[in-house]
Amino acid sequence: MHPHISVLLNEVLDLFNEKELEFFIDGTLGLGGHSEGILKAHPEIKNLIGIDQDENALKYAENRLSFCKEKVIFAKGNFKDIAKIAAEKGISQVDGILLDIGVSSIQLDQPDRGFSFMRDGPLDMRMDTTADLTAEQIVNTWPESDLVSLFWKYGEEPQSKRAARIIVEARKQNPIQTTLQLASLLAPLVPKYKQRINPATLVFQALRIAVNDELGVLQQILPAALKLLKPNGILAIITFHSLEDRIVKEYFRDQASDKVSTSGIGGMFLDKEPAVKILTRKPTSATDEEIAQNPRSRSAKLRAIEKI
C-alpha cells in the first residue's frame, strides 16, 4: 500500500481520457501516483518523462512504475528546465504535460526535510537537497524589512510585521534552527480563541516558496510547457494556494484571449490568434469524498488548457 494519495487523480485522468498520448511529461513526478494512472489508462504511450528534484521521490517512483520501466524516463531536475530535459531525452514535442505544484507527502512526512511544523526537524525546506539556500538561513540572516516583505508577499500573512519582529528579537538570543522552535515563537500571532489554522502556517508557506523560488519557477515553466506541447496537446496544472493559482489563471486567460495589449493598462489592444482553449472555466476542486480520504486535497485546484 502506498502512503500517498495523488490529488485529483480521477479528474486528471478525465482530462486526458479522449487523447491519444504517445509522449507525456509529468513535470512533478513525486511518488508517481499520477504517472501510474496515466500509464495504465494509456497503453499507447511510447515515453513518459518523469521529472523531480527530490532523489528520494525519484527512487520511490522508479519502484512504483517498474511495471512500465521500458517506457518511463526518469530525470532529476527542476521542471523549469522541462524543454532542456525533454531535448536531452530526444523528445521535441509532447501530447500532454502535468504539473502538480505542491509539496509531496514524502517531503511533508519526513521531519529532517523541515517542511512541516507538526514534527520537529531542521529548518531546511529544500525540495532539492543539493541547493544552497535553506529556511534557517533566511530566518537567521535576512533583515527584518525583508522578512516582513516575504511573509506578506508569499504568505499573505496579515501580521507579517509582528512575525518578523518576533523572529528578529528571538534570533538575537539564539539562532532559530528547528521547525518546532520557529512554530513556538509564532504561536502568539493568533489568540487561541480565534485559532482556525496554526499561526505558523503562512510563515512556513512563505519560507518554502522563497527557498525553492516556487513562483519564479512557475512563471518560467508556463511558456516553456506551452511551447513543448503539440497542437491539441493538453497542459494540466494543480496548485495549492491562491498565489500559484492566480499566476496560472492569468497566463491561461492571456493565451486564450484574441486581444493583446500594446501598452499596458489603458493602452491599445490588437487582435491576435488565441494560442489555447481553456478546458476548465472554473478550477476543478476535490470532492467531499476525496477531502475525507486525503485532507491535503482540500486546497487543490486543477486548471487545464488545450493548445490550438
Secondary structure by P-SEA (a helix, b strand, c coil): cccccccaaaaaaaaaccccccbbbccccccaaaaaaaaaacccccbbbbbbccaaaaaaaaaaaccccccbbbbbccccaaaaaaaaaccccccbbbbbccccccccccccccccccccccccccccccccccaaaaaccccaaaaaaaaaacccccaaaaaaaaaaaaaaacccccaaaaaaaacccccccccccccaaaaaaaaaaaaaaaaaaaaaaaaaaaaaccccbbbbbbbccaaaaaaaaaaaaaaaccccccccccbbbbbbcccbbbccccbbbbcaaaaaaccccccbbbbbcccc
